[in-house]
Amino acid sequence: MRVVVLTWRDLANPSAGGAEVLIDRLLSGLMKRGHTVALVAGGPIAEHAYKTVDGGGTYSQYLTAPIICMTRFRQADVIIDVENGLPYFSPLWRRKPSVCLVHHLHTDQWHEHFPHSIATACRAVERRMMPVVYRNRSFVAVSNSTAGDLVAIGVPRDHIRVIESGVELPETSSLTRSAEPLFLSLNRLVPHKRVGFLLDAWEIASRQIPGRLVIVGDGPELKRLQAKAIGIPRVEVLGRVPEETKHRLLAESWAVLSAAHHEGWGMSILEGAAAGTPALAVDAAGIRDAIVDDVTGVLVHAPESELPSALATAWVALSVDSPRRERLGKAAKERAASFSWEVTVDRWQSVLEEVRLTKSEKRPKSSIASKESGASALTPQVRSGAVRGKPRTSAVGGLSRSVRLLKGFRTQYDDPDGFYTMLADDTVELVGEYHPIATRRVVDVGGGPGYFAEAFRRAGAESVFIEPFWESMTIPGRKLGYGVIGDGLSLPFADSAFDISHSSNVIEHVVDPKALFDEMLRVVRPGGLMFLAFTNWLSPFGGHETSPWHYLGGTWAAERYERKLGYAPKNRFGTSLFRLDIAEVLKWAKGTPQAEFLDAFPRYYPSWTRGIITIPGVRELVTWNLVVVLRRR
């Protein structure tokens, strides 16, 4: 296979970082596997074992590099078009396959580097033009956070693969942990890394703990940070260091630190993990993909104005807790071992071969989670994402899905295990459209015997369910696990305890639905997700087993049910079933200051029916079951 990479920097560039390391390891690995590879990059260019071509200057390369490819690499089987703020728009000048590699979207970074008018234009090109130009091409994202951001700007979910970067696994057995506290920041020193926050936090923490902070890295912020560090005790700003020194510091450190606003993939976090060093970091896109909170490191959640003090508090707590650091470091090292460069290259090779063999790139053959294995073979788990008004292309879309789900209701009572397992798996897929699931903490409110909690665990989450009734948690032939007896109107959990709160067909059964709504938001951390599904009263199944007679009144329908069958319905209006309308829930969802309203759609219908939600009155009668999705502020 002949593969050409188009990217704006080579490793020889003084500004090179993790993105350039990935390209070098990828091309070297593909070449060892017998493929013909080449790199076209903006200068300066170093000598490599593979062919390299100087693509031009920082900005001129976007004109010259495509010409180089069209004249010198016309026969390439696949081009990897690396998006570094702007891609090379290969679909406009190449009919053969190409893959767009995205580390992260640049959002506000444009305004940090360019005048307002230019920054606004570039941001629009990245967010609006790129999805259109690449609509029939495949994307590779280096993290689930990046994949979620791509979905948010309109890239179809099933056009994206997630392939995390690998990590070197150096021999560190001869190195020992520093006897005194040593904390390491290993980053390119640019504004969005926010290394200044680390200095602010260390200024607070150093009053309570001994040790030193070492900042390693080069970049335009170096001199400013060196000047700032002069007035802070026990800080060393070293700049760039040799690889041997870097690995020694990683092995000796008590924790690797990050305050980045966003990353594509926290490579320095994994480098520390490979040395058995846990991470302490501000929760941010890309970083939260590299750290399993309180398993391989600590994520700090706080508003930006409170970050230095919150980071300092977590810093002190980690410093004085040796058993915790050892536990985190051990788990970090075990996890890092699954992110070898061999695995990364293998997965890239599979994607490239699939793209090459696809005669038409109108749609990639498999989804983000298919054919994947190892640490990132996660079930659907894209953070943030669906754009209101735009149908999702995988989980929600599709008439066949709707038919399958609605047919499943016929077996609800004859085969409850099969029905609820199917419904739970489908729900997990829906949740994954908006937020990563693997390694996240999930609570299912009103979880019955735990079908949904089990489905989240199958997807890699740490999930629990809460149910007020023991008899609902324990049904014959079903093993009880991960359940808590409690009241959804007063959840027995701390604020911000979970990444995701979920509830399916529960809120219409409580006397104070707004209280349950508020509790589900309370227990979700900032940036986390609330996913609520319920059967609205005026839907065809609004009266549950008393339907459709509930249209004549809930009390009358319940009495009729009892007269006909000789026993009262399980869901009795006014006692265990209450009227709840879509308009009311949408008002809560859109009006709460604690959360951002992301989406609302008919749960069981194809995506092209979502417009129903915008029509008052009609939506109440035909929706059947509504999903509301919010992100906690």
FIDO-815421 format. One line per field, with one value per residue (C-alpha): residue in three letters; x, y, z. Coordinates in steps of 0.1 Angstrom, whole numbers, always signed. Example, Ala and Ser with C-alpha at 12.3 -4.5 7.8 and 13.67 -1.06 7.14 Angstrom:
% FIDO-815421
r = ALA  SER
X = +123  +137
Y = -45  -11
Z = +78  +71
//
This chain:
% FIDO-815421
r = MET  ARG  VAL  VAL  VAL  LEU  THR  TRP  ARG  ASP  LEU  ALA  ASN  PRO  SER  ALA  GLY  GLY  ALA  GLU  VAL  LEU  ILE  ASP  ARG  LEU  LEU  SER  GLY  LEU  MET  LYS  ARG  GLY  HIS  THR  VAL  ALA  LEU  VAL  ALA  GLY  GLY  PRO  ILE  ALA  GLU  HIS  ALA  TYR  LYS  THR  VAL  ASP  GLY  GLY  GLY  THR  TYR  SER  GLN  TYR  LEU  THR  ALA  PRO  ILE  ILE  CYS  MET  THR  ARG  PHE  ARG  GLN  ALA  ASP  VAL  ILE  ILE  ASP  VAL  GLU  ASN  GLY  LEU  PRO  TYR  PHE  SER  PRO  LEU  TRP  ARG  ARG  LYS  PRO  SER  VAL  CYS  LEU  VAL  HIS  HIS  LEU  HIS  THR  ASP  GLN  TRP  HIS  GLU  HIS  PHE  PRO  HIS  SER  ILE  ALA  THR  ALA  CYS  ARG  ALA  VAL  GLU  ARG  ARG  MET  MET  PRO  VAL  VAL  TYR  ARG  ASN  ARG  SER  PHE  VAL  ALA  VAL  SER  ASN  SER  THR  ALA  GLY  ASP  LEU  VAL  ALA  ILE  GLY  VAL  PRO  ARG  ASP  HIS  ILE  ARG  VAL  ILE  GLU  SER  GLY  VAL  GLU  LEU  PRO  GLU  THR  SER  SER  LEU  THR  ARG  SER  ALA  GLU  PRO  LEU  PHE  LEU  SER  LEU  ASN  ARG  LEU  VAL  PRO  HIS  LYS  ARG  VAL  GLY  PHE  LEU  LEU  ASP  ALA  TRP  GLU  ILE  ALA  SER  ARG  GLN  ILE  PRO  GLY  ARG  LEU  VAL  ILE  VAL  GLY  ASP  GLY  PRO  GLU  LEU  LYS  ARG  LEU  GLN  ALA  LYS  ALA  ILE  GLY  ILE  PRO  ARG  VAL  GLU  VAL  LEU  GLY  ARG  VAL  PRO  GLU  GLU  THR  LYS  HIS  ARG  LEU  LEU  ALA  GLU  SER  TRP  ALA  VAL  LEU  SER  ALA  ALA  HIS  HIS  GLU  GLY  TRP  GLY  MET  SER  ILE  LEU  GLU  GLY  ALA  ALA  ALA  GLY  THR  PRO  ALA  LEU  ALA  VAL  ASP  ALA  ALA  GLY  ILE  ARG  ASP  ALA  ILE  VAL  ASP  ASP  VAL  THR  GLY  VAL  LEU  VAL  HIS  ALA  PRO  GLU  SER  GLU  LEU  PRO  SER  ALA  LEU  ALA  THR  ALA  TRP  VAL  ALA  LEU  SER  VAL  ASP  SER  PRO  ARG  ARG  GLU  ARG  LEU  GLY  LYS  ALA  ALA  LYS  GLU  ARG  ALA  ALA  SER  PHE  SER  TRP  GLU  VAL  THR  VAL  ASP  ARG  TRP  GLN  SER  VAL  LEU  GLU  GLU  VAL  ARG  LEU  THR  LYS  SER  GLU  LYS  ARG  PRO  LYS  SER  SER  ILE  ALA  SER  LYS  GLU  SER  GLY  ALA  SER  ALA  LEU  THR  PRO  GLN  VAL  ARG  SER  GLY  ALA  VAL  ARG  GLY  LYS  PRO  ARG  THR  SER  ALA  VAL  GLY  GLY  LEU  SER  ARG  SER  VAL  ARG  LEU  LEU  LYS  GLY  PHE  ARG  THR  GLN  TYR  ASP  ASP  PRO  ASP  GLY  PHE  TYR  THR  MET  LEU  ALA  ASP  ASP  THR  VAL  GLU  LEU  VAL  GLY  GLU  TYR  HIS  PRO  ILE  ALA  THR  ARG  ARG  VAL  VAL  ASP  VAL  GLY  GLY  GLY  PRO  GLY  TYR  PHE  ALA  GLU  ALA  PHE  ARG  ARG  ALA  GLY  ALA  GLU  SER  VAL  PHE  ILE  GLU  PRO  PHE  TRP  GLU  SER  MET  THR  ILE  PRO  GLY  ARG  LYS  LEU  GLY  TYR  GLY  VAL  ILE  GLY  ASP  GLY  LEU  SER  LEU  PRO  PHE  ALA  ASP  SER  ALA  PHE  ASP  ILE  SER  HIS  SER  SER  ASN  VAL  ILE  GLU  HIS  VAL  VAL  ASP  PRO  LYS  ALA  LEU  PHE  ASP  GLU  MET  LEU  ARG  VAL  VAL  ARG  PRO  GLY  GLY  LEU  MET  PHE  LEU  ALA  PHE  THR  ASN  TRP  LEU  SER  PRO  PHE  GLY  GLY  HIS  GLU  THR  SER  PRO  TRP  HIS  TYR  LEU  GLY  GLY  THR  TRP  ALA  ALA  GLU  ARG  TYR  GLU  ARG  LYS  LEU  GLY  TYR  ALA  PRO  LYS  ASN  ARG  PHE  GLY  THR  SER  LEU  PHE  ARG  LEU  ASP  ILE  ALA  GLU  VAL  LEU  LYS  TRP  ALA  LYS  GLY  THR  PRO  GLN  ALA  GLU  PHE  LEU  ASP  ALA  PHE  PRO  ARG  TYR  TYR  PRO  SER  TRP  THR  ARG  GLY  ILE  ILE  THR  ILE  PRO  GLY  VAL  ARG  GLU  LEU  VAL  THR  TRP  ASN  LEU  VAL  VAL  VAL  LEU  ARG  ARG  ARG
X = +0  +13  +5  +13  +9  +2  +9  +21  +51  +79  +97  +125  +103  +111  +73  +69  +49  +27  +11  +44  +55  +24  +30  +67  +58  +30  +50  +80  +56  +39  +73  +84  +53  +63  +42  +56  +52  +61  +57  +49  +53  +61  +97  +121  +123  +146  +160  +140  +141  +110  +108  +102  +93  +94  +58  +65  +62  +38  +10  +21  +22  -16  -12  +20  +16  -15  +4  +33  +9  -8  +25  +47  +23  -6  -4  -7  -34  -44  -35  -37  -48  -38  -61  -41  -68  -72  -70  -56  -91  -79  -114  -114  -83  -81  -107  -88  -93  -81  -85  -87  -68  -80  -62  -86  -107  -91  -122  -110  -73  -78  -84  -52  -31  -48  -67  -104  -115  -90  -97  -135  -130  -107  -130  -159  -138  -130  -164  -187  -167  -147  -176  -192  -160  -152  -188  -179  -145  -134  -121  -97  -98  -72  -97  -133  -134  -123  -147  -175  -164  -165  -200  -210  -199  -218  -195  -215  -209  -202  -176  -153  -128  -110  -73  -54  -17  +7  +33  +69  +74  +110  +129  +127  +134  +168  +151  +136  +109  +122  +125  +112  +80  +86  +59  +63  +47  +56  +40  +45  +45  +16  -14  -40  -18  -24  +9  +4  -25  +0  +22  -7  -18  +17  +21  -9  +0  +37  +27  +14  +37  +74  +91  +94  +77  +96  +83  +97  +89  +96  +74  +64  +53  +87  +102  +69  +67  +103  +97  +66  +83  +109  +85  +73  +92  +108  +100  +123  +114  +139  +127  +134  +154  +170  +148  +169  +163  +126  +122  +142  +120  +88  +100  +111  +80  +52  +27  +25  +5  -18  -40  -46  -79  -81  -60  -64  -49  -29  +3  +25  -1  +4  +42  +40  +16  +41  +66  +41  +35  -2  -16  -32  -50  -78  -107  -107  -113  -86  -72  -103  -97  -61  -70  -94  -105  -94  -81  -50  -50  -71  -93  -101  -135  -141  -151  -121  -120  -116  -92  -59  -74  -92  -61  -40  -64  -62  -24  -20  -43  -24  +9  +2  -15  +12  -10  -33  -4  +9  -25  -30  +5  +2  -32  -17  +12  -11  -33  -4  +8  -23  -14  +18  +28  +24  -12  -17  +0  -20  -53  -42  -32  -67  -84  -62  -66  -104  -105  -82  -104  -136  -145  -168  -163  -198  -199  -173  -181  -181  -187  -164  -166  -165  -135  -118  -100  -79  -82  -101  -125  -153  -189  -204  -190  -188  -188  -211  -224  -256  -265  -301  -322  -298  -306  -280  -269  -263  -283  -314  -317  -332  -367  -354  -344  -378  -395  -373  -379  -417  -419  -400  -428  -448  -424  -422  -442  -433  -396  -387  -350  -347  -368  -352  -317  -324  -339  -310  -284  -302  -303  -265  -259  -280  -262  -229  -239  -234  -208  -180  -192  -162  -146  -172  -194  -231  -261  -294  -323  -352  -332  -356  -336  -306  -308  -296  -268  -256  -257  -236  -211  -209  -199  -171  -187  -187  -225  -249  -287  -310  -344  -368  -384  -366  -391  -384  -347  -349  -368  -366  -337  -319  -287  -287  -257  -246  -280  -288  -321  -330  -354  -350  -364  -335  -306  -281  -251  -229  -231  -212  -207  -213  -204  -238  -272  -298  -335  -358  -396  -395  -402  -439  -443  -432  -454  -429  -412  -394  -377  -364  -353  -333  -317  -305  -288  -273  -254  -238  -204  -199  -195  -214  -246  -282  -302  -339  -366  -402  -437  -458  -494  -511  -491  -507  -492  -495  -518  -494  -515  -547  -541  -558  -586  -566  -577  -611  -595  -568  -590  -617  -592  -578  -613  -622  -590  -599  -635  -624  -595  -604  -573  -559  -533  -497  -495  -525  -532  -528  -508  -480  -487  -491  -497  -465  -465  -437  -442  -436  -404  -390  -397  -376  -348  -345  -350  -326  -295  -276  -275  -272  -301  -286  -314  -349  -363  -389  -371  -385  -390  -366  -345  -366  -395  -377  -394  -426  -411  -413  -451  -471  -501  -492  -460  -481  -503  -478  -444  -450  -417  -395  -357  -343  -305  -287  -251  -244  -228
Y = +0  +35  +60  +97  +120  +157  +177  +211  +202  +176  +165  +188  +219  +236  +237  +199  +180  +150  +153  +151  +121  +103  +108  +97  +65  +58  +61  +42  +14  +12  +11  -18  -36  -33  -3  +25  +58  +94  +126  +160  +187  +223  +230  +225  +189  +163  +132  +100  +64  +72  +97  +133  +163  +200  +212  +249  +275  +277  +291  +287  +249  +248  +258  +240  +207  +197  +204  +182  +154  +158  +158  +134  +111  +107  +69  +70  +46  +67  +102  +110  +146  +160  +188  +213  +239  +237  +206  +204  +199  +168  +158  +190  +179  +141  +115  +86  +78  +101  +101  +132  +130  +154  +158  +184  +213  +247  +267  +297  +291  +310  +342  +336  +338  +359  +392  +389  +389  +363  +341  +343  +332  +303  +291  +291  +271  +245  +242  +247  +242  +212  +189  +197  +191  +159  +146  +115  +108  +90  +107  +95  +112  +106  +106  +102  +138  +148  +125  +141  +176  +164  +151  +184  +203  +179  +150  +118  +96  +65  +83  +85  +61  +67  +56  +68  +76  +50  +56  +46  +19  +27  +6  +24  -4  +11  +44  +51  +75  +107  +107  +143  +153  +160  +171  +174  +194  +181  +203  +225  +260  +276  +295  +268  +245  +270  +262  +295  +278  +252  +279  +296  +263  +254  +288  +278  +242  +248  +265  +232  +206  +203  +193  +211  +217  +211  +225  +209  +221  +248  +273  +310  +310  +300  +334  +346  +314  +317  +353  +343  +314  +337  +348  +312  +289  +256  +259  +250  +259  +239  +243  +215  +186  +154  +123  +105  +134  +134  +97  +100  +129  +109  +80  +100  +123  +118  +130  +144  +176  +192  +223  +223  +239  +210  +184  +159  +131  +136  +120  +133  +118  +84  +88  +93  +64  +42  +50  +42  +79  +90  +122  +152  +173  +197  +179  +188  +173  +149  +148  +130  +104  +98  +96  +73  +95  +81  +50  +62  +98  +126  +150  +183  +198  +234  +267  +284  +312  +285  +262  +272  +267  +235  +222  +231  +213  +181  +185  +186  +156  +135  +145  +134  +101  +76  +45  +63  +75  +39  +25  +51  +47  +9  +11  +38  +16  -13  +8  +24  -10  -13  +18  +5  +20  -15  -15  +21  +12  -20  -2  +25  -1  -17  +16  +25  -9  -7  +28  +18  -12  +8  +16  +44  +66  +77  +60  +40  +4  +3  +25  +40  +10  -19  -41  -24  -41  -33  -3  +19  -7  +10  +9  +41  +69  +102  +132  +161  +161  +159  +191  +201  +199  +175  +138  +114  +89  +58  +51  +71  +70  +41  +27  -8  +2  +16  -16  -38  -18  -15  -52  -59  -45  -76  -97  -73  -96  -130  -124  -95  -104  -103  -71  -50  -61  -50  -17  -11  -18  +6  +33  +29  +35  +66  +80  +73  +98  +126  +115  +89  +58  +36  +42  +68  +68  +63  +62  +48  +63  +39  +10  -18  -50  -34  -40  -5  -5  -39  -25  +5  -19  -39  -7  -2  +22  +20  +20  +17  +18  +31  +17  +25  -10  -42  -64  -45  -51  -88  -109  -147  -160  -127  -119  -87  -64  -28  -17  +8  +12  +48  +76  +93  +125  +126  +107  +93  +106  +137  +166  +160  +123  +109  +116  +105  +103  +82  +74  +55  +56  +66  +103  +98  +75  +100  +125  +153  +149  +182  +171  +140  +161  +184  +156  +139  +172  +177  +144  +150  +168  +199  +188  +156  +144  +139  +116  +114  +93  +91  +82  +114  +112  +119  +94  +62  +44  +72  +52  +22  -10  +10  +25  +37  +42  +68  +93  +92  +99  +82  +73  +59  +39  +23  +14  -1  -22  -36  -43  -62  -82  -85  -68  -33  -21  -19  +17  +33  +69  +93  +68  +53  +70  +108  +130  +145  +165  +171  +209  +208  +188  +209  +240  +226  +215  +247  +269  +255  +276  +245  +228  +233  +219  +196  +176  +162  +136  +107  +78  +49  +67  +72  +104  +120  +123  +145  +176  +164  +178  +213  +212  +219  +196  +172  +162  +153  +128  +111  +111  +80  +84  +114  +117  +149  +154  +180  +188  +201  +235
Z = +0  -9  +18  +18  +49  +44  +76  +85  +106  +108  +140  +130  +136  +170  +176  +171  +197  +201  +167  +150  +171  +160  +123  +126  +146  +121  +90  +105  +116  +82  +64  +87  +76  +39  +28  +8  +27  +23  +43  +28  +55  +60  +66  +83  +74  +90  +74  +80  +69  +48  +20  +30  +9  +20  +14  +18  +44  +74  +52  +16  +21  +19  -18  -27  -8  -29  -61  -48  -42  -76  -94  -74  -56  -81  -76  -38  -26  +4  +16  +53  +53  +88  +100  +121  +123  +86  +65  +29  +15  -4  -16  -38  -57  -54  -64  -48  -11  +17  +54  +75  +108  +135  +168  +182  +169  +175  +185  +205  +197  +164  +184  +204  +173  +146  +143  +149  +113  +102  +133  +127  +91  +99  +127  +102  +77  +103  +117  +87  +55  +65  +73  +39  +19  +37  +38  +19  +35  +66  +97  +124  +158  +184  +213  +220  +230  +195  +179  +199  +188  +152  +156  +171  +139  +116  +108  +106  +136  +115  +94  +125  +139  +172  +172  +202  +199  +214  +241  +245  +272  +283  +307  +341  +365  +374  +383  +416  +428  +442  +480  +482  +465  +428  +404  +367  +340  +305  +279  +250  +265  +246  +259  +258  +280  +309  +326  +345  +364  +376  +390  +407  +422  +433  +450  +472  +476  +484  +516  +529  +513  +506  +473  +440  +407  +375  +342  +310  +275  +250  +233  +231  +268  +281  +290  +306  +327  +338  +349  +368  +385  +400  +428  +436  +458  +446  +409  +380  +344  +324  +288  +264  +278  +263  +260  +287  +311  +303  +310  +343  +355  +345  +366  +396  +398  +422  +396  +361  +359  +333  +334  +296  +284  +258  +242  +214  +235  +267  +254  +283  +307  +291  +291  +329  +332  +314  +341  +368  +376  +382  +368  +384  +359  +352  +336  +299  +265  +256  +291  +304  +277  +289  +327  +344  +373  +406  +389  +370  +382  +395  +375  +390  +383  +390  +373  +357  +383  +411  +393  +410  +445  +435  +419  +449  +472  +451  +448  +486  +491  +466  +480  +515  +505  +496  +493  +470  +447  +446  +437  +410  +396  +394  +375  +353  +343  +336  +314  +295  +285  +263  +243  +225  +192  +176  +185  +171  +138  +135  +139  +114  +89  +92  +86  +56  +40  +44  +29  +0  -8  -6  -42  -32  -2  +1  +35  +54  +58  +96  +126  +151  +174  +148  +143  +172  +200  +230  +252  +228  +215  +233  +225  +212  +234  +218  +242  +236  +204  +186  +169  +176  +145  +128  +128  +141  +115  +136  +168  +163  +126  +108  +103  +110  +145  +152  +139  +160  +192  +187  +179  +211  +232  +223  +243  +273  +296  +280  +278  +301  +302  +264  +261  +287  +277  +242  +253  +277  +250  +226  +253  +260  +223  +224  +255  +237  +211  +236  +261  +265  +285  +291  +325  +334  +365  +357  +379  +367  +387  +391  +378  +387  +386  +370  +333  +323  +349  +334  +299  +310  +326  +294  +277  +302  +327  +365  +370  +398  +400  +426  +433  +461  +463  +473  +454  +422  +425  +432  +406  +404  +383  +382  +401  +421  +416  +419  +433  +461  +478  +479  +468  +435  +450  +474  +459  +485  +466  +468  +444  +412  +420  +385  +349  +337  +353  +334  +340  +317  +322  +359  +362  +352  +382  +410  +427  +423  +389  +390  +422  +405  +375  +398  +417  +385  +376  +411  +412  +377  +376  +355  +319  +326  +310  +321  +300  +308  +290  +299  +285  +282  +294  +261  +241  +229  +259  +284  +306  +305  +309  +311  +276  +255  +280  +298  +272  +290  +323  +344  +373  +351  +331  +362  +375  +342  +342  +376  +366  +335  +350  +386  +400  +401  +376  +387  +374  +390  +381  +410  +431  +410  +377  +370  +341  +326  +294  +270  +272  +309  +308  +279  +299  +328  +304  +286  +316  +341  +347  +359  +325  +288  +268  +242  +225  +227  +203  +201  +216  +194  +161  +131  +132  +104  +128  +153  +139  +157  +190  +176  +171  +203  +208  +180  +199  +230  +210  +187  +205  +226  +246  +248  +254  +269  +270  +291  +299  +334  +335
//
